[in-house]
Amino acid sequence: MPITIAVSGKGGSGKTSLAAMIIRFLLQHRGKTVLAVDADPNSCLGLTMGTPPHGTIAEIREQARTKTPDNTGVSRVQSFEYGIQQAITEAKGFDLLTMGRPEGPSCYCAANNLLRQFLNKLSSSYDFVVIDNEAGMEHLSRRTTNNVDFLFIITEPTPLGIATAKRIVDLVKDLPISAKKIGIIWNRTETAKNIDSIETIGCVPFDKAVSDASMQGKTVFDLEEAGPAFSAIKKILEQELNKG
């Protein structure tokens, strides 16, 4: 089974940039195969990695929900799996799966059940699965494999950031998932805040190159190896993965 790293946090916390740095570390410093799952409705992970998505799972799920049986001999399950395979964007060392926006008021139960089954099978082909979630983590709650090895909550040391981190931890308790390790990565700071019952994993200092890359349309692979943000992510991951 792959090691699953889920990244969560509110919009503007730098969550997607750090998720992309995690993927870069696993590719360049561990030589591992990675399935990158963009589960944030804003769908920015692929752009941050320089890999625009071909399509989204939300589009495939909508097609599967409305598809009527035909006489071609292709079952709905086969059609759905084929659609997901087509939506996977292949890149150097990793594949990208973009979830897209959550479903609307219609019933998606059958399509979601197919999605659970296929994602479980798909994930087993990789060494790591890195999931960039929104703060609500709706897509994470739909996984058939409910065990997450690491849940990194990305936030800043502000009252709103602290409140968001607490809310995410409370939300995890109500979801059908099990996270072996949950902790906060404080972003754009070198000073951690102490929050009762939530472990601090580490701090990532402010790095102007990260914001400049975003403004200039550059990718995470354009960042300097020795830059402050990527160096901090390397240290955090080496520390956490070596514990296992």
C-alpha positions as CSV (number, residue, x, y, z in Angstrom):
1,M,0.0,0.0,0.0
2,P,1.2,3.5,-0.7
3,I,2.0,6.1,2.0
4,T,-0.7,8.7,1.9
5,I,0.0,12.3,2.7
6,A,-3.0,14.6,2.9
7,V,-2.5,18.3,3.0
8,S,-5.3,20.6,4.3
9,G,-5.8,24.3,5.1
10,K,-7.9,27.3,4.3
11,G,-7.5,29.2,1.0
12,G,-4.5,31.6,1.0
13,S,-2.5,29.6,3.6
14,G,0.0,28.4,0.9
15,K,-1.3,24.9,1.2
16,T,-1.1,24.1,-2.5
17,S,2.5,25.4,-2.9
18,L,3.6,23.3,0.0
19,A,1.8,20.2,-1.3
20,A,3.7,20.7,-4.6
21,M,7.0,21.0,-2.7
22,I,6.2,17.7,-1.0
23,I,5.7,16.1,-4.3
24,R,8.9,17.6,-5.7
25,F,10.8,16.2,-2.6
26,L,9.4,12.7,-3.1
27,L,10.4,12.7,-6.8
28,Q,13.8,14.2,-6.5
29,H,15.1,13.0,-3.1
30,R,13.3,9.7,-2.7
31,G,12.9,8.6,-6.4
32,K,9.4,7.5,-5.7
33,T,6.3,7.3,-7.9
34,V,3.6,9.7,-6.8
35,L,-0.1,10.1,-7.5
36,A,-0.9,13.7,-7.0
37,V,-4.6,14.2,-6.2
38,D,-5.9,17.8,-6.5
39,A,-9.0,17.7,-4.3
40,D,-9.4,21.4,-3.9
41,P,-12.2,22.8,-6.1
42,N,-9.9,25.7,-7.1
43,S,-7.8,23.0,-8.9
44,C,-4.4,24.8,-8.8
45,L,-2.1,21.9,-7.9
46,G,-1.5,21.0,-11.6
47,L,-0.6,24.5,-12.5
48,T,1.8,24.8,-9.6
49,M,3.5,21.6,-10.9
50,G,3.5,22.8,-14.5
51,T,1.0,20.1,-15.4
52,P,-2.4,21.4,-16.5
53,P,-5.1,18.8,-16.0
54,H,-6.8,17.1,-19.0
55,G,-10.1,16.9,-17.2
56,T,-11.7,16.4,-13.8
57,I,-13.4,13.6,-11.9
58,A,-16.4,15.8,-11.3
59,E,-17.0,15.9,-15.1
60,I,-16.6,12.1,-15.4
61,R,-19.0,11.5,-12.5
62,E,-21.6,13.8,-14.0
63,Q,-21.4,11.9,-17.3
64,A,-21.7,8.6,-15.4
65,R,-24.7,9.8,-13.5
66,T,-26.6,10.9,-16.6
67,K,-25.5,8.1,-18.9
68,T,-28.2,5.8,-20.1
69,P,-27.5,2.1,-20.9
70,D,-26.7,1.4,-24.6
71,N,-26.3,-1.7,-26.7
72,T,-22.6,-1.4,-27.3
73,G,-21.7,-4.0,-24.6
74,V,-19.8,-1.4,-22.6
75,S,-21.0,-1.4,-19.0
76,R,-21.4,1.8,-17.0
77,V,-18.6,0.6,-14.7
78,Q,-16.2,0.1,-17.7
79,S,-17.3,3.5,-19.1
80,F,-16.6,5.2,-15.8
81,E,-13.2,3.6,-15.3
82,Y,-12.2,4.5,-18.9
83,G,-13.3,8.1,-18.3
84,I,-11.1,8.3,-15.1
85,Q,-8.1,6.8,-16.9
86,Q,-8.5,9.5,-19.6
87,A,-8.6,12.2,-16.9
88,I,-5.3,11.1,-15.4
89,T,-2.6,13.6,-16.5
90,E,0.8,11.9,-16.8
91,A,3.9,13.9,-16.0
92,K,7.6,13.1,-15.3
93,G,7.6,10.8,-12.3
94,F,4.1,11.5,-11.2
95,D,0.5,11.3,-12.3
96,L,-2.1,14.0,-11.6
97,L,-5.8,13.3,-10.8
98,T,-8.0,16.4,-10.5
99,M,-11.2,16.0,-8.6
100,G,-13.0,19.3,-9.6
101,R,-15.9,20.9,-7.9
102,P,-18.2,18.9,-5.5
103,E,-21.4,17.6,-6.8
104,G,-24.7,19.5,-6.9
105,P,-28.1,18.6,-5.4
106,S,-28.6,15.6,-7.7
107,C,-27.9,12.0,-6.5
108,Y,-24.4,10.9,-7.2
109,C,-24.4,7.8,-4.9
110,A,-23.7,5.2,-7.6
111,A,-21.0,7.3,-9.3
112,N,-19.3,8.0,-6.0
113,N,-19.3,4.3,-5.2
114,L,-17.6,3.6,-8.5
115,L,-15.1,6.4,-7.8
116,R,-14.2,4.9,-4.3
117,Q,-13.6,1.5,-5.9
118,F,-11.4,2.8,-8.7
119,L,-9.4,5.2,-6.5
120,N,-8.6,2.5,-4.1
121,K,-7.3,0.3,-7.0
122,L,-5.5,3.1,-8.6
123,S,-3.7,4.3,-5.5
124,S,-2.1,0.9,-5.0
125,S,0.1,1.4,-8.1
126,Y,2.1,4.2,-6.5
127,D,4.6,4.6,-3.7
128,F,3.0,7.8,-2.4
129,V,-0.3,9.5,-2.7
130,V,-0.3,13.2,-2.0
131,I,-3.8,14.8,-1.7
132,D,-4.2,18.5,-1.8
133,N,-7.5,19.1,0.1
134,E,-9.6,22.0,0.8
135,A,-10.3,22.8,4.5
136,G,-13.6,20.8,4.4
137,M,-11.8,17.6,3.1
138,E,-15.0,16.3,1.4
139,H,-13.1,14.3,-1.2
140,L,-10.9,12.7,1.5
141,S,-13.9,11.5,3.3
142,R,-15.1,9.6,0.2
143,R,-12.0,7.4,0.0
144,T,-12.4,3.6,0.4
145,T,-9.0,3.4,1.9
146,N,-9.7,5.5,4.9
147,N,-6.2,5.2,6.4
148,V,-4.1,8.3,5.9
149,D,-0.5,8.2,7.1
150,F,0.0,11.9,7.5
151,L,-2.4,14.8,7.7
152,F,-0.5,18.0,7.4
153,I,-2.6,21.1,8.3
154,I,-1.0,24.2,6.7
155,T,-1.8,27.4,8.5
156,E,-0.3,30.7,9.6
157,P,0.1,31.8,13.2
158,T,-2.9,34.1,13.2
159,P,-6.1,33.9,15.2
160,L,-8.0,32.8,12.1
161,G,-5.3,30.3,11.2
162,I,-5.3,28.8,14.6
163,A,-9.1,28.5,14.6
164,T,-9.0,26.9,11.1
165,A,-6.5,24.3,12.3
166,K,-8.7,23.4,15.3
167,R,-11.8,23.1,13.1
168,I,-10.0,20.7,10.7
169,V,-8.9,18.5,13.6
170,D,-12.5,18.5,14.9
171,L,-13.8,17.7,11.4
172,V,-11.4,14.7,11.1
173,K,-13.0,13.2,14.2
174,D,-16.4,13.2,12.5
175,L,-15.2,11.8,9.2
176,P,-14.9,8.1,8.3
177,I,-11.1,8.4,8.1
178,S,-8.2,7.5,10.3
179,A,-5.0,9.6,10.2
180,K,-2.0,8.0,11.8
181,K,-0.4,11.3,12.4
182,I,-1.9,14.8,12.4
183,G,0.1,17.9,12.8
184,I,0.5,21.6,11.9
185,I,3.0,23.0,9.5
186,W,3.2,26.7,10.2
187,N,3.7,28.6,7.0
188,R,5.5,31.9,6.3
189,T,6.9,32.0,9.8
190,E,9.8,30.6,11.8
191,T,7.9,30.7,15.1
192,A,5.3,28.0,16.0
193,K,2.2,28.6,18.1
194,N,1.4,26.1,20.8
195,I,-2.1,24.6,20.4
196,D,-3.3,22.0,23.0
197,S,-3.7,18.5,21.5
198,I,-2.3,19.4,18.1
199,E,1.3,18.6,17.4
200,T,3.6,21.1,15.5
201,I,5.3,19.3,12.6
202,G,7.5,22.2,11.7
203,C,7.7,25.7,10.3
204,V,8.3,27.0,6.8
205,P,9.7,30.5,6.7
206,F,8.5,33.2,4.3
207,D,10.1,32.8,0.9
208,K,9.7,35.6,-1.6
209,A,10.7,33.3,-4.4
210,V,7.5,31.2,-3.8
211,S,5.2,34.2,-4.1
212,D,7.2,35.5,-7.1
213,A,6.9,32.1,-8.8
214,S,3.2,32.2,-8.5
215,M,2.9,35.8,-9.8
216,Q,5.2,35.0,-12.8
217,G,3.6,31.7,-13.7
218,K,6.6,29.6,-12.7
219,T,6.3,26.1,-11.2
220,V,7.6,24.6,-8.0
221,F,10.4,23.0,-9.9
222,D,11.8,26.5,-10.7
223,L,12.4,27.2,-7.0
224,E,16.0,27.1,-5.8
225,E,17.0,23.8,-4.1
226,A,18.5,25.7,-1.2
227,G,15.7,28.2,-0.9
228,P,14.2,28.7,2.6
229,A,10.8,27.2,1.9
230,F,11.9,24.1,0.0
231,S,14.8,23.5,2.5
232,A,12.3,23.6,5.4
233,I,10.0,21.1,3.6
234,K,12.9,18.8,3.0
235,K,13.8,18.8,6.6
236,I,10.3,18.2,7.7
237,L,9.8,15.2,5.4
238,E,13.1,13.7,6.1
239,Q,12.3,13.9,9.8
240,E,8.8,12.4,9.5
241,L,9.5,9.7,6.9
242,N,12.7,8.5,8.6
243,K,10.6,7.8,11.8
244,G,8.8,5.1,9.9
